[in-house]
Amino acid sequence: MAGWIDRWIDPNRMPEGPRGIRQARIVVVEGWLGLLAHAILGVTLVLGEVPMLPLIEVAVAIVLTVAALAVVRWGGQVEGAAWVLALSLALTPVFQASVDLGIRDPALALVMLAPFAGALTSGARLATVSAVVGALGALVLFGLDVMGLAPEPFSTPDEAAGYAIVMVTVGSALSATAGVLYAKHTRHELVEAEGQSTRLDAALRASEERYRSLFDHIPVGMYRSAPDGRVLLANATLARLIGAPSPEAARAYNAIDFYVDRVDRDRFRETIHRDGFIRGFETRWRRPSGDVRHVRIDARVAFGADGEPMFYEGAVEDVTAEREARLALHRSEARFRALVQRSSDVVVVADRADRFTYVSPAVGPLLGHLPESLIHTALVDLVHPEDRDRAEAFLAEARGGVPSASVELRLRHTDGHDVFVEGAATALYDDPAVGGLVLNLRDVTERKRAQAVLVQSKRQAEEVAALKSTFLANMSHEIRTPLTAILGFADVLAEEVTDETQGEFVGLIARSGRRLMDTLNSVLDLARLEAGRGGLVEERVDLGDLAREAADMFGPAASESGLVIRAEVEPGEHAVTADEAAVVRVLHNLVGNAIKFTDEGSITVAVRTDRSGSPRVQLVVRDTGIGVDEAFLPRIFGEFEQESTGAERKYEGAGLGLALSRQLVDRMGGVITVDSEKGVGTEFTVSFPALVAGTEAADDRPVVLVVDDNEQAREIAVHTLADTFRVATAGDGEGAFAVIEADRPDVVLLDIHLGLSISGEDVMRQLRDTPAFAGLPIVAVTAYGLPGDRERFLAAGFDAYLTKPYARADLRAAVARATQARTHGVAPRPPTPAEGAWDEDPPGGGVYISRAGPSSVSPPARSAPAVPDPAA
């Protein structure tokens, strides 16, 4: 049935909701029943031959009903149709009664249905209007009847009864249909309402659960407290903050007791009562355990009808860590600001246009400017005109992100003189704390002056060396020429003179001439060694054979002096790599000195293995002579050094033999030491690396490359490390690459500033970009020691960082850590036969790696037993 009724409702304008559909359906049913009732009434009137007026009234009612149904079907106007039908139902019976039976007409019973239909189809207003219209119509008919003005009826009592039956039937059908539809729709609405209520209850419970979960788990303390401080409500975060075991237990606490300073509580109450809320209120709370926490409170107050506060509620955030971090940041900023303000280096921050936004106070002593006077000044404005191109290139490189770009520039002082500075730059444009290019400017004027002095001294030394060579060459010529004649004629006279006394004189002349020749040769040999000339030819040498030969050769001289000389050679082979002629000369110098300085006793020439267990062979010359005073031992290997001098001099000699021996031993990679006691005797020990099974002894110690443009710095590093590591050196970047390619070091100690060569950072970056050396440990050894330099160099790619000057222990430790932490191997390239093996130094001395083969490079000179000062 509902489907048939719905066909009379506009499908494109279907009412919304069950109530609207119900009203539309009742309007349709009401219209069709009214149309049916009017149709029956009209047929009855026609058959009864009644006057025309009732028929007209029925026709009008039928037209209005059809119009109402059309409006619902094709216009969707349910409300308008309801008004038409309800008012038609209220007025039609009145009009019908007014032309027939008047107040006694049974059709008036239909008037009672009008308010009912209006209530069902529209609402209370239409029901009221319909009831009023029907009542007024009935009152009018009653008044007419009382006044005798009632119309002349044309219906008989029997016809009136028939009309009554029809009216009752139609009214009952209309009421029943409307009731059924209303009941059906009411039940449906109740079911829908019940379902909606169930869904709303579930949504409400879910919302409450979400709120409770959010309330309990939000990382901010939430609370509600009474004006007297009692905690009424608290979440888990607040419970943890105040030290309560649970949110429920927190209700036993009083907020007033939290405040470390009750004045803060009074300020809180005063502000929140005045403004109704408080934001960002910071104070200190104390837990029951005594722990003090810094908190930030956002809260509001709820007032009652009497204007008194009912409760406070809000959020409490623990900002202890934030406050400590903020204080630490402030302390750090103050500390670094103090460092920058007191640093002797000038620290400058420049914007992207290279204009200064900050200048440290050190600019005053350096350039004579006030810091504030240089704000918005460009660096190039202070640079010497000849250096501006280099300054602009330096700034462009730094802006491009090149880590720690560095440069040397000349800046103009306010009094007009030039100041040499060394500058380093780091781009920190994206750092909100800096927001610019940081420049460090260090005064290197004194260093430049010292370098100029060194260059001048080097030039003078070279000139002196050249003059010395010229002098020695001339002296050699001028002395050898007459000396040749002296020795020649002495030999002639020795053959021709027969007088014994004259023969002694001739022998004295010959011996003195040969002594002078030996002295001259020693001076010339020593000069050649110091100049790097006089090449040695290394070969396999058996020290045992040389010891025996020396004992045999000096036997007659020893016997002549009343001494005993003997050779003591341990069993086995005692082969080393050395220049045999040089070893023989050293041995002869030592044995000759032993004979000269021994009045009685013996001289021993011994060969043995190193007693410390190292793979070395020792050549020992021991005597029972006069010995050497302990104070003279440090100078014993010096040139022209003699213990007895002046008028007290007792022994002949130029003091060159031991100096020449030391030079020869060092050149062959050996070690010569002396041990002596005054009045007891002296023992000289010369040691060389032993050869095993015909090959040179292998040295598998890690190789360290020291790259520094300062020769003294390189020598200090060699002396510091050589007892534990094999040490190679290079004075610039190009030399460093050559050594790394040739010797594959395990660690590189790299100076940052390499003079006019490429910088140490450039060397490091090129090594990192080379797959074969990308994992090579590189330690930055530099004088850059300002705050942040260490982090900057490590971020640039260095594995470790060491500032100059350094302690020897620090350098050894840094190299040891670098070798132990090495993760990427660099395959070593073994030395070729032409290059020779590693040259070893004495225990406590060290190893110096020869770059051009053992025959052309000497280790740095060392004095026994002194050790270089690491701070030098």
Secondary structure as GFF3:
##gff-version 3
##sequence-region A 1 872
A	DSSP	alpha_helix	2	6	.	.	.	ID=ss1
A	DSSP	three_ten_helix	11	13	.	.	.	ID=ss2
A	DSSP	alpha_helix	17	47	.	.	.	ID=ss3
A	DSSP	alpha_helix	52	70	.	.	.	ID=ss4
A	DSSP	pi_helix	71	75	.	.	.	ID=ss5
A	DSSP	alpha_helix	78	98	.	.	.	ID=ss6
A	DSSP	three_ten_helix	102	104	.	.	.	ID=ss7
A	DSSP	three_ten_helix	106	112	.	.	.	ID=ss8
A	DSSP	alpha_helix	113	121	.	.	.	ID=ss9
A	DSSP	alpha_helix	124	146	.	.	.	ID=ss10
A	DSSP	alpha_helix	157	217	.	.	.	ID=ss11
A	DSSP	beta_strand	221	225	.	.	.	ID=ss12
A	DSSP	beta_strand	231	234	.	.	.	ID=ss13
A	DSSP	alpha_helix	236	242	.	.	.	ID=ss14
A	DSSP	alpha_helix	247	250	.	.	.	ID=ss15
A	DSSP	three_ten_helix	255	258	.	.	.	ID=ss16
A	DSSP	alpha_helix	262	275	.	.	.	ID=ss17
A	DSSP	beta_strand	277	286	.	.	.	ID=ss18
A	DSSP	beta_strand	292	303	.	.	.	ID=ss19
A	DSSP	beta_strand	309	318	.	.	.	ID=ss20
A	DSSP	alpha_helix	320	342	.	.	.	ID=ss21
A	DSSP	beta_strand	346	350	.	.	.	ID=ss22
A	DSSP	beta_strand	356	359	.	.	.	ID=ss23
A	DSSP	alpha_helix	363	367	.	.	.	ID=ss24
A	DSSP	three_ten_helix	371	374	.	.	.	ID=ss25
A	DSSP	three_ten_helix	379	381	.	.	.	ID=ss26
A	DSSP	three_ten_helix	385	387	.	.	.	ID=ss27
A	DSSP	alpha_helix	388	399	.	.	.	ID=ss28
A	DSSP	beta_strand	405	412	.	.	.	ID=ss29
A	DSSP	beta_strand	418	428	.	.	.	ID=ss30
A	DSSP	beta_strand	436	443	.	.	.	ID=ss31
A	DSSP	alpha_helix	445	496	.	.	.	ID=ss32
A	DSSP	alpha_helix	500	530	.	.	.	ID=ss33
A	DSSP	beta_strand	539	542	.	.	.	ID=ss34
A	DSSP	alpha_helix	543	553	.	.	.	ID=ss35
A	DSSP	alpha_helix	555	560	.	.	.	ID=ss36
A	DSSP	beta_strand	564	569	.	.	.	ID=ss37
A	DSSP	beta_strand	575	578	.	.	.	ID=ss38
A	DSSP	alpha_helix	580	596	.	.	.	ID=ss39
A	DSSP	beta_strand	602	609	.	.	.	ID=ss40
A	DSSP	beta_strand	616	623	.	.	.	ID=ss41
A	DSSP	three_ten_helix	630	635	.	.	.	ID=ss42
A	DSSP	three_ten_helix	646	648	.	.	.	ID=ss43
A	DSSP	alpha_helix	657	667	.	.	.	ID=ss44
A	DSSP	beta_strand	671	677	.	.	.	ID=ss45
A	DSSP	beta_strand	681	689	.	.	.	ID=ss46
A	DSSP	beta_strand	691	692	.	.	.	ID=ss47
A	DSSP	beta_strand	695	696	.	.	.	ID=ss48
A	DSSP	beta_strand	703	707	.	.	.	ID=ss49
A	DSSP	alpha_helix	711	721	.	.	.	ID=ss50
A	DSSP	beta_strand	726	730	.	.	.	ID=ss51
A	DSSP	alpha_helix	733	743	.	.	.	ID=ss52
A	DSSP	beta_strand	747	751	.	.	.	ID=ss53
A	DSSP	alpha_helix	760	768	.	.	.	ID=ss54
A	DSSP	three_ten_helix	771	773	.	.	.	ID=ss55
A	DSSP	beta_strand	778	782	.	.	.	ID=ss56
A	DSSP	alpha_helix	789	796	.	.	.	ID=ss57
A	DSSP	beta_strand	800	803	.	.	.	ID=ss58
A	DSSP	alpha_helix	808	820	.	.	.	ID=ss59
A	DSSP	beta_strand	847	848	.	.	.	ID=ss60
###
